[in-house]
Amino acid sequence: MIAAWPVLLFSLVLVAALLVAAGVFTWVERRVLGFMQERLGPNRVGPFGFLQWVADTIKLLTKEDAPPQGADAAAFRLAPALAALPTLAGFGVVAFGNGLAVAPLDMGLVFIIGMLALTVYALVLGAWASRNRYALLGGLRAAAQMLAYEAFLGLSLMGVVVLAGSFALADIVAAQQGLWFIIVQPIGAVLFFIAALAAAHRLPFDLQESENDLVAGFMTEYSGMSFARFFLGEYVAVLLVCALAVTLFFGGWLGPVLPGPVWFGLKVSLLAFVFIWVRAALPRPRYDQLIAFAWKFALPLALANLLVTGWLVVA
């Protein structure tokens, strides 16, 4: 029982840090998008608008949060919680440094992929519970998109698993002591990045909440803290896939001079900036183009990459 206290304390600190990081990330994204679009981002609350995320949190806490008439109230309130919990749980197996993880599972990679896949249930449940046609269409889009992109998300990572010989994240980092896997698995890294954008529901893969044709998609009927929990799940998912990409392809915590967790945080921050840059630079594709790309191009390419990697390792 005594040994469990450090793990519990680390878990609480980690969750608190992730909540703050997600809030700060919203401010960074809005500032960067403002710069890229030649306009001002948040600039009123605090220096350079840094406290805008705090003001938004207070606003959402005080707004009305009630299910619409005719909605399934229990499912309507359950869905936002399910959006954030799997991504927070996924961080439990992330190795932030040598031996620095809440639960260093031998199958950590499989656990994280499973947690990312669970987030779509929250979207579909919230869409169905809303009793709204726009929300339902958004939920159906989310389910079809997740099915298409999960098909090659796991396959894009199997080349790394073959090279490292393990599903444990710490072992994968240790296998990159001499050479990062981004050098020997560039195709897998690119495919994973594309699938990660879809798994985190980020532009150009946010057609399940496309404002142009679905009002707000699966979140049409949500407001207040329920709305905030959906957004929290999205931003924590971005940080989770960035942490996973850093672990698998960019050497995790490995780096000179600075402590391992510092290197890990710097790499994750840089990759999160790339997510923002992609949002600012790319338009939304048509939905049929997005699904066709997954099944007709990305999936065969992921299979070919795994086949070639296995052949090279055996040879």
KOLTI-147452 format. One line per field, with one value per residue (C-alpha): x, y, z; residue in one letter. Coordinates in steps of 0.25 Angstrom, whole numbers, padded with zeros to 4 digits. Layout:
N
xx: X|... .
yy: Y|... .
zz: Z|... .
aa: A|... .
//
This chain:
315
xx: 0000|0012|0018|0005|0006|0017|0009|-0004|0003|0010|-0003|-0010|0002|0001|-0014|-0012|-0001|-0008|-0021|-0012|-0004|-0017|-0022|-0009|-0009|-0022|-0015|-0003|-0011|-0020|-0007|0000|-0013|-0014|0000|-0001|-0014|-0009|-0018|-0018|-0020|-0024|-0018|-0026|-0026|-0013|0001|0000|-0014|-0008|-0019|-0030|-0031|-0034|-0045|-0051|-0051|-0058|-0068|-0071|-0072|-0083|-0091|-0104|-0101|-0114|-0118|-0128|-0143|-0145|-0130|-0125|-0121|-0112|-0105|-0104|-0096|-0088|-0082|-0073|-0067|-0063|-0057|-0046|-0044|-0037|-0027|-0023|-0022|-0013|-0003|-0002|0008|0016|0030|0034|0049|0057|0048|0038|0024|0012|0010|0021|0013|0020|0008|0008|0007|-0005|-0011|-0010|-0015|-0027|-0030|-0029|-0039|-0049|-0051|-0060|-0070|-0072|-0074|-0084|-0091|-0092|-0098|-0108|-0112|-0114|-0126|-0121|-0119|-0107|-0101|-0104|-0098|-0085|-0085|-0086|-0075|-0066|-0069|-0066|-0054|-0048|-0051|-0043|-0031|-0030|-0028|-0014|-0010|-0006|0000|0009|0015|0018|0031|0036|0031|0039|0052|0051|0046|0036|0023|0028|0030|0043|0049|0046|0053|0065|0066|0068|0081|0089|0079|0065|0054|0050|0062|0059|0044|0040|0028|0023|0025|0018|0006|0005|0005|-0007|-0014|-0011|-0018|-0030|-0030|-0029|-0040|-0031|-0032|-0033|-0039|-0050|-0062|-0070|-0071|-0071|-0077|-0079|-0090|-0093|-0094|-0084|-0086|-0087|-0085|-0097|-0105|-0094|-0090|-0083|-0074|-0080|-0075|-0062|-0059|-0061|-0050|-0041|-0042|-0037|-0026|-0021|-0022|-0013|-0003|-0004|-0001|0010|0016|0014|0021|0033|0034|0034|0041|0049|0057|0047|0055|0068|0077|0090|0092|0078|0070|0062|0048|0052|0056|0043|0035|0043|0040|0025|0024|0031|0022|0009|0013|0013|-0001|-0005|0003|-0005|-0018|-0014|-0009|-0018|-0033|-0043|-0044|-0057|-0062|-0061|-0047|-0043|-0049|-0043|-0029|-0029|-0034|-0028|-0015|-0010|-0014|-0007|0005|0005|0005|0016|0024|0022|0026|0039|0043|0041|0048|0060|0060|0060|0070 .
yy: 0000|0009|0007|0012|0026|0031|0025|0032|0045|0044|0041|0053|0063|0057|0059|0074|0077|0071|0080|0092|0088|0087|0100|0107|0100|0106|0120|0116|0111|0124|0133|0125|0124|0139|0141|0132|0138|0152|0156|0158|0146|0147|0160|0166|0156|0156|0159|0155|0150|0138|0137|0136|0121|0124|0134|0124|0113|0122|0126|0111|0108|0118|0115|0107|0093|0085|0075|0079|0075|0061|0057|0044|0052|0041|0038|0053|0055|0043|0045|0057|0050|0038|0048|0052|0040|0030|0040|0044|0029|0027|0036|0026|0017|0028|0028|0043|0039|0026|0019|0031|0025|0023|0009|0004|-0007|-0018|-0015|0000|0003|-0006|0001|0015|0011|0005|0018|0026|0017|0018|0033|0031|0025|0038|0045|0035|0034|0049|0050|0040|0045|0059|0055|0065|0061|0070|0063|0049|0052|0057|0044|0035|0043|0041|0026|0024|0032|0025|0012|0016|0022|0012|0002|0007|0015|0002|-0004|0009|0006|-0009|-0006|0001|-0011|-0020|-0012|-0011|-0025|-0020|-0013|-0006|0009|0009|-0002|0005|0018|0009|0003|0017|0020|0020|0025|0030|0022|0034|0031|0017|0018|0031|0025|0019|0033|0040|0030|0031|0046|0046|0036|0043|0056|0048|0041|0054|0060|0071|0079|0074|0062|0070|0067|0061|0076|0083|0097|0099|0088|0082|0094|0088|0073|0064|0076|0084|0083|0084|0096|0100|0089|0078|0086|0088|0074|0070|0081|0076|0062|0067|0075|0064|0054|0064|0064|0048|0046|0056|0048|0035|0040|0046|0032|0024|0032|0043|0036|0039|0046|0043|0056|0062|0071|0074|0064|0053|0059|0073|0067|0059|0072|0080|0070|0069|0084|0085|0074|0080|0093|0085|0081|0096|0099|0088|0094|0108|0103|0092|0093|0082|0071|0066|0054|0044|0048|0047|0032|0028|0033|0024|0011|0012|0019|0019|0005|-0002|0007|0003|-0012|-0010|-0003|-0014|-0024|-0018|-0015|-0030|-0034|-0025|-0030|-0045|-0043 .
zz: 0000|0003|-0011|-0017|-0012|-0021|-0033|-0029|-0026|-0040|-0046|-0040|-0044|-0058|-0060|-0054|-0063|-0075|-0072|-0071|-0084|-0092|-0087|-0091|-0104|-0108|-0105|-0113|-0125|-0126|-0125|-0136|-0145|-0143|-0148|-0160|-0164|-0162|-0151|-0136|-0127|-0112|-0107|-0096|-0084|-0078|-0085|-0099|-0096|-0089|-0078|-0089|-0087|-0072|-0076|-0085|-0075|-0065|-0076|-0079|-0064|-0063|-0076|-0076|-0078|-0081|-0091|-0101|-0101|-0106|-0103|-0096|-0083|-0077|-0090|-0094|-0081|-0081|-0095|-0092|-0080|-0090|-0099|-0089|-0080|-0091|-0095|-0081|-0078|-0090|-0084|-0072|-0081|-0087|-0083|-0080|-0077|-0073|-0063|-0062|-0065|-0057|-0063|-0072|-0078|-0087|-0097|-0096|-0110|-0112|-0100|-0106|-0119|-0112|-0104|-0116|-0123|-0111|-0113|-0125|-0116|-0109|-0122|-0127|-0113|-0112|-0126|-0124|-0110|-0116|-0125|-0135|-0150|-0152|-0139|-0144|-0158|-0151|-0142|-0154|-0161|-0149|-0148|-0163|-0162|-0150|-0156|-0169|-0162|-0150|-0161|-0165|-0152|-0145|-0158|-0159|-0146|-0148|-0155|-0142|-0134|-0143|-0142|-0127|-0124|-0114|-0111|-0099|-0101|-0092|-0101|-0113|-0108|-0104|-0118|-0124|-0116|-0129|-0139|-0138|-0145|-0153|-0162|-0165|-0165|-0172|-0179|-0166|-0159|-0170|-0170|-0155|-0155|-0165|-0157|-0144|-0150|-0152|-0139|-0132|-0141|-0146|-0159|-0170|-0163|-0155|-0164|-0153|-0148|-0161|-0159|-0174|-0175|-0161|-0152|-0142|-0145|-0133|-0123|-0129|-0116|-0106|-0098|-0085|-0078|-0087|-0099|-0092|-0088|-0103|-0106|-0095|-0101|-0114|-0109|-0100|-0112|-0119|-0108|-0107|-0122|-0121|-0109|-0117|-0129|-0121|-0114|-0127|-0137|-0130|-0119|-0108|-0096|-0103|-0105|-0100|-0088|-0084|-0075|-0082|-0078|-0083|-0097|-0097|-0094|-0105|-0116|-0112|-0113|-0126|-0132|-0126|-0134|-0146|-0144|-0143|-0155|-0163|-0158|-0163|-0177|-0182|-0186|-0183|-0194|-0198|-0189|-0200|-0204|-0189|-0188|-0202|-0198|-0186|-0192|-0206|-0203|-0189|-0185|-0197|-0194|-0179|-0183|-0193|-0183|-0173|-0183|-0188|-0173|-0169|-0182|-0178|-0164|-0168|-0179 .
aa: M|I|A|A|W|P|V|L|L|F|S|L|V|L|V|A|A|L|L|V|A|A|G|V|F|T|W|V|E|R|R|V|L|G|F|M|Q|E|R|L|G|P|N|R|V|G|P|F|G|F|L|Q|W|V|A|D|T|I|K|L|L|T|K|E|D|A|P|P|Q|G|A|D|A|A|A|F|R|L|A|P|A|L|A|A|L|P|T|L|A|G|F|G|V|V|A|F|G|N|G|L|A|V|A|P|L|D|M|G|L|V|F|I|I|G|M|L|A|L|T|V|Y|A|L|V|L|G|A|W|A|S|R|N|R|Y|A|L|L|G|G|L|R|A|A|A|Q|M|L|A|Y|E|A|F|L|G|L|S|L|M|G|V|V|V|L|A|G|S|F|A|L|A|D|I|V|A|A|Q|Q|G|L|W|F|I|I|V|Q|P|I|G|A|V|L|F|F|I|A|A|L|A|A|A|H|R|L|P|F|D|L|Q|E|S|E|N|D|L|V|A|G|F|M|T|E|Y|S|G|M|S|F|A|R|F|F|L|G|E|Y|V|A|V|L|L|V|C|A|L|A|V|T|L|F|F|G|G|W|L|G|P|V|L|P|G|P|V|W|F|G|L|K|V|S|L|L|A|F|V|F|I|W|V|R|A|A|L|P|R|P|R|Y|D|Q|L|I|A|F|A|W|K|F|A|L|P|L|A|L|A|N|L|L|V|T|G|W|L|V|V|A .
//
